[in-house]
Structure formats: structure tokens, C-alpha cells
Amino acid sequence: MNTPYGISTHTKLNYEEAREAIITALKQEGFGVLTEIDVRATMKAKLNVDWRKYTILGACNPPLAHKALTNEIEIGLLLPCNVIIYEADEGGSVVSAMNALAAMEVTGNSALKPVAIDATARLKRALDSLPK
């Protein structure tokens, strides 16, 4: 289920359980959630479209963000690390996180690579902690 720009896992947890579990797992990896977008509510309010439960979390690890910003001030365009949670068609939930390494590669700044590797590893550990 991975993409060139993201890493994913399918969990048996329902949407609400998966949302709470990934927030807890992100905290354990040093991330806080700065933003939360309820896509379902937005689609309904703005377009009157019914949509599955789907949330976008803007997760930030301050030490990693500081390192990235110190090396490239414009990197804020790619921060924070987005994590999504949505109801899976086959039951349970899908939780995906951006692949920070893929995102940082567009900058061409090799000084960002260690930060991106660290961020991606932390996000992967958070995803891997969810029950399958």
C-alpha cells in the first residue's frame, strides 16, 4: 500500500481507535499534532458530499523541524509531516504517513537527508506499532 511519497499500514482498529492509537504512537516518537483536518466534515460543509471518515494530522517533531529549518529556511513549505487516517473499504482503518525522505529530495539539499531519514524512521515505527 506504500506510494513513492508515503508509507502505510492497514490496522484492524476502527477509525476512532486508529486515530487515538496513532496520536499516541506519534507522541512516543517525539511528534506533536499541530493541526487536525476532518476531511469528512469539510466535504459535507463545503460540497454537501458524503465521504468516509478521513482525517489529516499535521505532526511535528520540534528538534527535527529545527534541524531542517536551520539547513533550509524554505523547508517550512514541506512541514509538518502529514499523517492520514481513514476507514478502509475492507474494514478496519488505513493509517499513512508522508515519506519525509521523498519530500525532502525535491530540495536537492543533501544536508536535509539525515533529518528526513530520521523523520521517516520515526513515522514508520509509529505506524508499525498499530495492531494489524
FENCORRA-V457880 format. One record per pair of residues at least 12 apart in sequence whose C-alpha atoms are under 10 Angstrom apart, sorted by the first residue. I is the first residue (numbers start at 1). GAP is how many residues later the second one is. Records with the same first field share a line. If there is no record, write none. Layout:
# FENCORRA-V457880
I = GAP + GAP
This chain:
# FENCORRA-V457880
1 = 93 + 95
2 = 94 + 95 + 96 + 97
3 = 93 + 95 + 96
4 = 94 + 95 + 97 + 98 + 99
5 = 92 + 93 + 94 + 95 + 96 + 97 + 98
6 = 76 + 77 + 90 + 91 + 92 + 93 + 94 + 95 + 96 + 97 + 114 + 118
7 = 76 + 88 + 89 + 90 + 91 + 92 + 93 + 113 + 116 + 117 + 120
8 = 75 + 76 + 77 + 86 + 87 + 88 + 89 + 90 + 91 + 115 + 116 + 119 + 120
9 = 76 + 84 + 85 + 86 + 87 + 88 + 115 + 118 + 119 + 120 + 121 + 122 + 123
10 = 75 + 76 + 77 + 78 + 80 + 81 + 82 + 83 + 84 + 85 + 86 + 117 + 118 + 120 + 121 + 122
11 = 76 + 77 + 80 + 81 + 82 + 83 + 84 + 116 + 117 + 118 + 119 + 120 + 121
12 = 76 + 78 + 79 + 80 + 81 + 82 + 118 + 119 + 120
13 = 74 + 78 + 79 + 80 + 81 + 117 + 118 + 119
14 = 72 + 73 + 74 + 77 + 78 + 79 + 80
15 = 37 + 38 + 39 + 40 + 70 + 71 + 72 + 73 + 76 + 77 + 78 + 79 + 80
16 = 37 + 69 + 70 + 71 + 77
17 = 75 + 76 + 113
18 = 67 + 68 + 69 + 74 + 75 + 76 + 77 + 112 + 113
19 = 35 + 36 + 37 + 38 + 64 + 65 + 66 + 67 + 74 + 75 + 76
21 = 105 + 106 + 108 + 109 + 110
22 = 35 + 61 + 62 + 63 + 73 + 74 + 101 + 104 + 105 + 106 + 107 + 108
23 = 34 + 36 + 60 + 103
24 = 102
25 = 97 + 98 + 100 + 101 + 102 + 103 + 104 + 105
26 = 33 + 34 + 35 + 57 + 96 + 97 + 98 + 99 + 100 + 101 + 103
27 = 32 + 33 + 34 + 99
28 = 94 + 97 + 98
29 = 32 + 90 + 92 + 93 + 94 + 95 + 96 + 97
30 = 29 + 30 + 31 + 32 + 33 + 34 + 89 + 92 + 93
31 = 27 + 28 + 29 + 30 + 31 + 32 + 33 + 49 + 50 + 88 + 91 + 92 + 95
32 = 25 + 26 + 27 + 28 + 29 + 30 + 48
33 = 24 + 25 + 26 + 27 + 28 + 47 + 48 + 49 + 50
34 = 23 + 24 + 25 + 26 + 27 + 46 + 47
35 = 21 + 22 + 23 + 24 + 25 + 45 + 47
36 = 19 + 20 + 21 + 22 + 23 + 46 + 47 + 48
37 = 17 + 18 + 19 + 20 + 21 + 47
38 = 15 + 16 + 17 + 18 + 19 + 47
39 = 12 + 13 + 14 + 15 + 16 + 17 + 45 + 47
40 = 12 + 13 + 14 + 15 + 46
41 = 12 + 13 + 14
51 = 36
52 = 34 + 35 + 36 + 37
53 = 32 + 33 + 34 + 35 + 40
54 = 30 + 31 + 32 + 33 + 34 + 39 + 40 + 41
55 = 28 + 29 + 30 + 31 + 32 + 40
56 = 26 + 27 + 28 + 29 + 30 + 39 + 40 + 41
57 = 23 + 24 + 25 + 26 + 27 + 28 + 40
58 = 21 + 22 + 23 + 24 + 25 + 26 + 39
59 = 20 + 21 + 22 + 23 + 24 + 38 + 64
60 = 19 + 20 + 21 + 22 + 59
61 = 18 + 19 + 20 + 58 + 61
62 = 18
63 = 52
64 = 48 + 50 + 51 + 52 + 54 + 55
65 = 14 + 15 + 16 + 50 + 51 + 54
66 = 49
67 = 44 + 45 + 47 + 48
68 = 36 + 43 + 44 + 45 + 46 + 47 + 48
69 = 43
70 = 41 + 42
71 = 38 + 39 + 40 + 41 + 44
72 = 35 + 37 + 39 + 40
74 = 33
75 = 28 + 29 + 32 + 37
78 = 22 + 25 + 26 + 28 + 29
79 = 21 + 24 + 25
80 = 18 + 20
81 = 16 + 17 + 18 + 19 + 22 + 38 + 39 + 42
82 = 14 + 15 + 16 + 17 + 18 + 41
83 = 12 + 13 + 14 + 15 + 16 + 40 + 44
84 = 12 + 13 + 14
85 = 12
92 = 40
93 = 39
94 = 33
95 = 31 + 32 + 35
96 = 27 + 28 + 31
97 = 23 + 26 + 27 + 29 + 30
98 = 21 + 22 + 25 + 26
99 = 17 + 18 + 20 + 21 + 22 + 24 + 25
100 = 12 + 13 + 15 + 16 + 17 + 18 + 19 + 20 + 21 + 23
101 = 12 + 13 + 14 + 15 + 16 + 17 + 18 + 19 + 20
102 = 14 + 15 + 18
103 = 13
104 = 12 + 13
